[in-house]
Amino acid sequence: MTTRRQFFGYAGAAAAGAAATGGAVVALDNNSDTGTPVSRTISPYGDHQAGIARSAPAVAELVSFKLGTDRAGLGRLMRLWTSDLVALADGRAAPGDTAPELAVASKSVTVTVGFGPRVFEVTGQRPPGLDDLPVMKHDRLQPAWSGGDLLVMVGADDAVSVVHAVRRLIADAKPFATPLWRQTGFWDSTGPDGEPVTGRNLFGQVDGTGNPVFGTPDFDRTVWSADGPDWFRGGTTLVVRRIRLNLDTWDELTRSEQERAIGRKLSTGAPLTGTAEPDELDLEARDADGRLVIAQNAHARLSHHSENDGRRIFRKGLNYVHDTGATRESGLIFLSHQADVASQFLPLLARLDAVDALNEWTTTIGSAVFALPPGFQPGGWLGQSLLS
């Protein structure tokens, strides 16, 4: 029987997938009756990987892999994955798909691929600032959620599309890499009127306020690498932190206590010194008793770029629940994009670990870092300039 790899040939897989459709298109139409954004097809092509410069997907799964091949094998895997993600984005079944009916168009499917530190032991040309994260004082890291040599993150509007895509990508990873851990999450960034909003984590907190805006010079400086090896120009780094939330003890607090720990109003996400979510924090404001309105250890203060020598990151969140029998763990998969982990993320992490009020109700149990290569054009493939 002809296998998928025999049919395509490693070198031609990506080009064949692109030629079949001429590439995916982007549809941004809204439902004219309800204002609700319709599902869409997101082009996999471009200077950057398509899943990065956008809000967190409604449903996502992250899979970390242990690499079991050499540089040449990694290149073959990247060609296979590239052909997969082109087909999946366009709603077509990839060759060899055992469930082709599950490949449905206009589900906002994106597949983001990252390289862990070990990849650069095989290939060289490690991006600057891709440092392994130290274990922080409040971390309780578990191997089941940490590390990895490769990462794929699949996002879509529905769980079926995500499950199907992950199944295809894992199948094509054999015999090059084997799954190390898998994390699933969800996010709601659409308001009641169908307009985009900043989503909420399971504390009820509006999470992601103050991010740099897509397409602005500030976003570009924060996220895309302009330094380091040529293959990484236009790429970015990703920090994945799995944060367990103690909802039971959080719920014991009064609403004002919760807001003081965050530094923002739960109702709107506005700073305690403002009235609307986008309002700037007034870090000098004091109440009638002379106390700082936004406390010294409030999360919003400690994470604000003005308190961190102007350092910024682009962060996303995915809520998760993990059931074991009758026991449920709830938390946040924290995703941080930045050009340089060492200079942008690590100082912020150290500051939060030292005194953040939220440390009393949060515990990081998983941690990993990855370099995300730039995007590709029709006929090309992910990581081509590194691995060809």
Residue, then its C-alpha position, 0 to 999 in steps of 0.5 A: m500500500t502506498t503510504r502518505r510519505q511515499f505519495f508526496g515525497y518529503a520535499g514536495a509536501a508543502a508545495a503540493g498542499a498549496a497548489a491544491t487550492g491556491g492558498a486559503v483566504v481570509a474572510l472577516d464578514n460579520n453576521s449582518d443580523t446579529g453582529t456576531p463574527v462568522s467563522r472564517t478561514i485564516s490564511p496560513y501564509g505570511d511573514h509571521q505564523a498566522g496564529i500569533a498576532r491575534s486573540a486567543p482562540a475559542v478552543a485550543e490544544l498545545v502538544s509538546f513533543k520529544l524529538g527523536t530524529d536528527r536535523a534532516g529528519l526534523g526538516r522532513l517533519m516540518r515539511l509534513w506539518t506545513s502541508d498539514l497546516v495548509a490543508l487544515a486551514d483551508g478545511r481540506a483533508a490532508p492526504g492520509d487523513t482517516a477522518p476526512e469529513l472532520a476537515v471543515a472550512s471556515k473554522s478559524v483553524t491555525v497551527t503554530v509551531g515552535f522549537g524548544p532549546r534542544v532543537f538548537e543542540v541539533t541545528g545550532q543557531r540558537p536565538p538570543g534570549l531563548d533562556d530556560l526559565p529558572v524555577m521560581k520561588h512559588d513554582r511547583l513544577q510538574p514534569a507532566w506539564s513542563g519542557g519539550d523539544l517541539l510545540v504545536m498549538v492548534g486553535a479553532d472555533d470549535a473543539v472538533s476541528v482542534v481534536h481532528a487537527v491534533r490527531r493528524l499532526i501527531a500521526d505525521a510526527k511518527p517516527f520523528a517525535t513523540p508527544l510529551w504533554r498535551q494541554t487543552g484550553f478555551w477562551d471567550s473574547t466575544g461580547p454579548d453584542g458580537e464585538p471583540v472583548t478582552g476575555r476573562n479568566l476563571f477568577g472572573q478577571v478581565d485578562g489581557t488589558g494593555n496588550p500592544v495592539f496588532g500591527t502597530p510599531d509597539f507590537d512589532r517591537t515587542v513581539w517580532s525578533a529583529d536580531g539574532p540569526d537570519w532564520f529567526r528574523g520575523g519570529t518570536t519566542l513563546v513562554v507557556r506557564r500552566i497556572r493552577l488557580n485556587l478558586d475555593t479560597w479565592d471565592e472566600l474573599t470579598r469582592s473588594e479584596q479580590e479587586r485590591a489584589i488585582g488592582r482592577k475592577l472585576s465588573t469592567g476591567a477598569p483600573l481602580t483609579g479609572t472608569a473604563e478598561p483602557d484607562e491608564l493606571d494612576l499609580e500615585a492615587r491615594d484614598a481618604d486614608g492615605r493608602l495607595v488605591i492600587a496597592q504596591n503588591a497589586h498584580a496590575r501595578l507589578s506587571h505594568h510596563s511603567e513599573n518594569d523599565g518599559r518592558r512589554i510582552f504580548r500575553k494571551g490566556l486559555n482557561y482550563v479544567h482538568d478532571t481526575g475522578a471527582t476532583r477538578e483542577s482549574g487554571l490558566i494556560f498563560l502564553s507570553h510572546q516576546a522577541d527576547v525571553a531573557s530581557q523582556f519576560l524574565p525580569l517581569l516574572a521575577r518581580l511578580d514571583a517576589v511580591d505579587a498579591l495573586n501568588e496566594w491563590t495561584t501556583t505555576i505547575g508547568s513551564a516551557v519556552f519555545a522559539l517560533p520561526p517566521g512564517f512561510q509563503p506558498g511553496g515554502w515550509l516552516g523552518q526552511s531557512l534553518l533546516s534546508 
